[in-house]
Each structure stands twice: as structure tokens, then as C-alpha cells.
Amino acid sequence: MSPVTHFFTGWLLAASSPTGKPIRLTRREKILIVAAAVAPDLDGVGLVPELLTRNSSHPLMWFSQYHHSLHTLAFAIVCTVAAFLIAGPFATHSRQYGSDATHPWLTASLVFVSFHVHLFCDLIGARGPDGYQWPIPYLKPFSNAMQLTWHGQWALNGWQNFAFTGLLLITTLWFAWKYNSSPLELVSQPANQAFIQALRQRVSLKP
């Protein structure tokens, strides 16, 4: 699916709990969870050099060869451990200066889930325009035994993906209006507050 779709799935996971209410995570912890939702697509950056060199005498086939190479359990574990360290031991210095309490175990767990939500979304909705399904090599680099595909996979530009992304956007706006929390808080709390105020002025329902 689109990185935009993955971003919204990560944000909603970072911002809400199974009860539908906000999780009191720090901004750093939310950033880690959102980053995990898009991190597997780092293996897609090879598309740029491949396009730039495709008509040269030595084309770089980095996208064709390495796309989905980070859509693996191994990379999920790397992201999870990194998130635990950043939200836990590496956050000790910040706590000494009065920052909010951190939640390393919760953050690491949600990072692991966020990463796998990305894999699930790609499994159901990432078929290429030529009909090719990019298998997810879940156990690489240790084994090629598990190549995840689904015969009913939606096209990347299919209406299902547009509808799903639209639903995520609407849910994000509703959550922002109701709980005073939007993705803008990842970069600026004043910008988040300004956005919430503008949103509530336009949608004048009782919170």
C-alpha cells in the first residue's frame, strides 16, 4: 500500500488504545511507532537510482532485486529492539530533566505490531499494475521457505486502497476532533492545537 496509508495506520495505533481512548505515550514513543509503520518501505528507495539508470549501459536494478527485502521478521525485531532502547535506556537522560515517564515495553510492543500491520496491508493491497504480487520474504535472510502472498490481493491503485485510506483519514480527523490529538503533534504541539481549533470551528458537534 501507499506510504501515506501506512503512516495513518501507524498514527492511529500510536494514538489510540483498544478502548478507543488516547494512549499517554511521549512524542518520541509515538514517532517510533509511526516510523515502524513505514520503515519496511525503506527497501523501496532503490526505485530512484533504478529509474535514473535504466537506459544506461550499467543499470542499477536495486528496486527490482531488493524490493521487499526489509519486509521481514528479522527487520521487525531490529526495529523493536531499537525502539525499546530509544524509549527506555536512551531516554534516561531526558527523564532526568523532567520529561514525561517513558513506556519502553509498551512502545516496543506497539512497534512490533505496527511493523506487522504494514506487512498485512501489503499482503492484501499491493499488487502491481502488471498484476505481479511482490511476495513478502518473511523469514529472510535466514530462510526462503516462507514467501507470503494472497491470491485476492488488491491492486495498488485499486478502489479498495483508496477507500481504506479515506477511512483512515476520516478516523484520524475524528480522533483529532474528539481527543485533541493529531499527527501534527509529532512535529509541533502549537501546530496541533491550531489544527484542532480550526477543525472544531468547522465541525461544531458536541465532543
PAPA-841231 format. One line per field, with one value per residue (C-alpha): residue in one letter; x, y, z. Coordinates in nm, 4 decimals. Layout:
BEGIN
type: (A;...) $
x: (X;...) $
y: (Y;...) $
z: (Z;...) $
***
This chain:
BEGIN
type: (M;S;P;V;T;H;F;F;T;G;W;L;L;A;A;S;S;P;T;G;K;P;I;R;L;T;R;R;E;K;I;L;I;V;A;A;A;V;A;P;D;L;D;G;V;G;L;V;P;E;L;L;T;R;N;S;S;H;P;L;M;W;F;S;Q;Y;H;H;S;L;H;T;L;A;F;A;I;V;C;T;V;A;A;F;L;I;A;G;P;F;A;T;H;S;R;Q;Y;G;S;D;A;T;H;P;W;L;T;A;S;L;V;F;V;S;F;H;V;H;L;F;C;D;L;I;G;A;R;G;P;D;G;Y;Q;W;P;I;P;Y;L;K;P;F;S;N;A;M;Q;L;T;W;H;G;Q;W;A;L;N;G;W;Q;N;F;A;F;T;G;L;L;L;I;T;T;L;W;F;A;W;K;Y;N;S;S;P;L;E;L;V;S;Q;P;A;N;Q;A;F;I;Q;A;L;R;Q;R;V;S;L;K;P) $
x: (0.0000;0.0923;0.3302;0.0541;-0.1774;0.0929;0.1533;-0.2094;-0.2224;0.0866;-0.0510;-0.3838;-0.2041;0.0242;-0.2539;-0.5308;-0.5776;-0.8244;-1.0634;-1.0683;-0.9087;-0.5662;-0.2550;-0.0406;0.2807;0.5510;0.6004;0.9212;0.7388;0.4627;0.7227;0.8839;0.5523;0.4655;0.8169;0.7763;0.4637;0.6618;1.0072;0.9651;0.9338;1.2921;1.3763;1.1863;1.4295;1.6200;1.3481;1.5103;1.8558;1.6930;1.4789;1.7729;1.9993;1.7541;1.8669;2.2362;2.4906;2.5025;2.1508;2.1162;1.8405;1.8199;1.4426;1.3778;1.6278;1.5758;1.2146;1.0533;1.3945;1.3152;0.9626;1.0930;1.0680;1.4386;1.3961;1.0852;1.2956;1.5678;1.3093;1.1535;1.4837;1.5861;1.2534;1.2937;1.6403;1.5361;1.2234;1.3980;1.7702;1.8403;1.5547;1.7023;1.8799;1.5537;1.3718;1.6354;1.5240;1.1578;1.0246;0.7202;0.7617;0.8520;0.6956;0.9674;0.7879;0.4590;0.6400;0.8414;0.5280;0.3392;0.6375;0.6325;0.2576;0.2854;0.5500;0.3315;0.0256;0.2366;0.3099;-0.0572;-0.1632;0.0916;-0.0274;-0.3844;-0.3327;-0.0018;-0.0443;0.1483;-0.0116;0.1208;-0.0590;0.2581;0.2379;0.5530;0.5998;0.6879;1.0027;0.9123;1.1983;1.4803;1.7797;1.7717;1.5265;1.3344;1.0733;0.8008;0.7026;0.3740;0.1174;-0.2610;-0.4474;-0.7099;-0.4591;-0.5933;-0.4189;-0.2042;-0.4211;-0.7444;-1.0551;-1.0196;-0.6946;-0.8409;-1.1439;-0.9275;-0.7014;-1.0060;-1.1461;-0.8157;-0.8134;-1.1694;-1.0868;-0.7762;-0.9806;-1.2476;-0.9854;-0.8224;-1.1559;-1.2592;-0.9306;-0.7270;-0.4560;-0.3459;-0.0333;0.0842;0.1796;0.4675;0.6393;0.4749;0.2260;0.1250;0.0540;-0.1522;-0.3555;-0.4114;-0.5313;-0.7660;-0.9119;-0.9733;-1.1239;-1.3643;-1.4699;-1.5659;-1.7211;-1.9296;-2.0502;-2.0572;-1.7323) $
y: (0.0000;0.3637;0.5031;0.7526;0.4655;0.3042;0.6372;0.6671;0.3085;0.3759;0.7021;0.5535;0.2664;0.5099;0.7465;0.5129;0.2052;-0.0851;0.1193;0.3924;0.6461;0.8095;0.6295;0.8597;0.7961;1.0558;1.2245;1.0268;0.6992;0.7894;0.8795;0.5371;0.3590;0.5650;0.5143;0.1383;0.1582;0.2974;0.1507;-0.1631;0.0599;0.1796;-0.1059;0.0815;0.3739;0.1760;0.2766;0.6190;0.5015;0.2268;0.4777;0.7137;0.4426;0.2200;0.3459;0.3435;0.0750;-0.0288;-0.0012;-0.0354;-0.2891;-0.2113;-0.1877;-0.4998;-0.7027;-0.5695;-0.4549;-0.6169;-0.7230;-0.5413;-0.6815;-0.9488;-1.0754;-1.0018;-0.6320;-0.6201;-0.7456;-0.4893;-0.2089;-0.3418;-0.3644;-0.0196;0.1257;-0.0323;0.1179;0.4620;0.4697;0.3098;0.3333;0.6092;0.8156;0.8170;1.1465;1.3114;1.1868;1.3464;1.6842;1.6415;1.4821;1.2559;0.8992;0.6613;0.3303;0.1181;-0.2167;-0.0782;0.1185;-0.1832;-0.3984;-0.1425;-0.1005;-0.4755;-0.4656;-0.1533;-0.3196;-0.6260;-0.4165;-0.2797;-0.6337;-0.7275;-0.4199;-0.5017;-0.8609;-0.7604;-0.4466;-0.4077;-0.5831;-0.4067;-0.2606;-0.5560;-0.7973;-0.9146;-0.9802;-0.8946;-1.1898;-1.0990;-1.2969;-1.3113;-1.5318;-1.3823;-1.3681;-1.6976;-1.8894;-1.8633;-2.1105;-1.8534;-1.6247;-1.4617;-1.3863;-1.3738;-1.4620;-1.1938;-0.9100;-0.5669;-0.3575;-0.0809;0.1747;-0.0178;0.1422;-0.0675;0.1052;0.4496;0.3619;0.2226;0.5285;0.7552;0.5656;0.6049;0.9788;1.0243;0.8274;1.0407;1.3616;1.2281;1.1268;1.4696;1.6463;1.4293;1.3772;1.6854;1.4734;1.4753;1.3679;1.7303;1.6819;1.4654;1.7818;2.0719;2.0892;2.4503;2.3409;2.0526;2.2864;2.5301;2.2493;2.1132;2.4577;2.5091;2.1621;2.2163;2.5517;2.3868;2.0779;2.2139;1.8919;1.8325;1.6496) $
z: (0.0000;-0.0190;0.2455;0.3262;0.4160;0.6278;0.8025;0.9083;1.0349;1.2448;1.3789;1.4843;1.6541;1.8369;1.9364;2.0493;2.2627;2.2293;2.4451;2.1794;2.4118;2.3713;2.4944;2.7068;2.5194;2.4773;2.1416;2.0918;2.1519;1.9068;1.6453;1.6891;1.6366;1.3291;1.1917;1.2270;1.0129;0.7187;0.7876;0.5720;0.2646;0.3064;0.0718;-0.1986;-0.2201;-0.4827;-0.7280;-0.7748;-0.8925;-1.0979;-1.2871;-1.3326;-1.4757;-1.6624;-2.0048;-1.9214;-2.0077;-1.6421;-1.4986;-1.1230;-1.0588;-0.6878;-0.6735;-0.8787;-0.6780;-0.3269;-0.3067;-0.0003;0.1308;0.4569;0.4856;0.7204;1.0750;1.1234;1.0428;1.2641;1.5545;1.4783;1.4828;1.8032;1.9906;1.8667;1.9824;2.3265;2.3658;2.2428;2.4595;2.7592;2.8382;2.5848;2.7278;3.0804;3.0189;2.9129;3.2228;3.4439;3.3131;3.3925;3.0755;3.0878;3.2095;2.9312;2.8333;2.6663;2.6828;2.5518;2.2819;2.1674;2.1576;1.9503;1.7182;1.6536;1.5894;1.3724;1.1563;1.1072;1.0262;0.7395;0.6216;0.6442;0.4460;0.1761;0.1706;0.0927;-0.1174;-0.3005;-0.6363;-0.9117;-1.2267;-1.4255;-1.1939;-1.0215;-0.6496;-0.4596;-0.2223;0.1349;0.2274;0.5934;0.7145;0.5093;0.5279;0.7199;0.5030;0.1760;0.2973;0.3674;0.0780;0.1745;-0.0965;-0.1230;-0.4405;-0.3781;-0.3364;-0.4371;-0.6967;-0.5522;-0.7341;-0.6723;-0.5295;-0.2157;-0.1241;-0.1874;0.0252;0.3047;0.3045;0.3087;0.6073;0.7917;0.7159;0.8420;1.1572;1.2114;1.1812;1.4156;1.6683;1.6436;1.6936;1.9885;2.1728;2.0794;1.9178;1.5535;1.3614;1.3737;1.7372;1.6162;1.4928;1.6765;1.9625;1.8761;1.5186;1.6539;1.8738;1.5888;1.3652;1.6320;1.6900;1.3179;1.2851;1.5757;1.4379;1.1110;1.2670;1.5510;1.7076;2.0808;2.1814) $
***
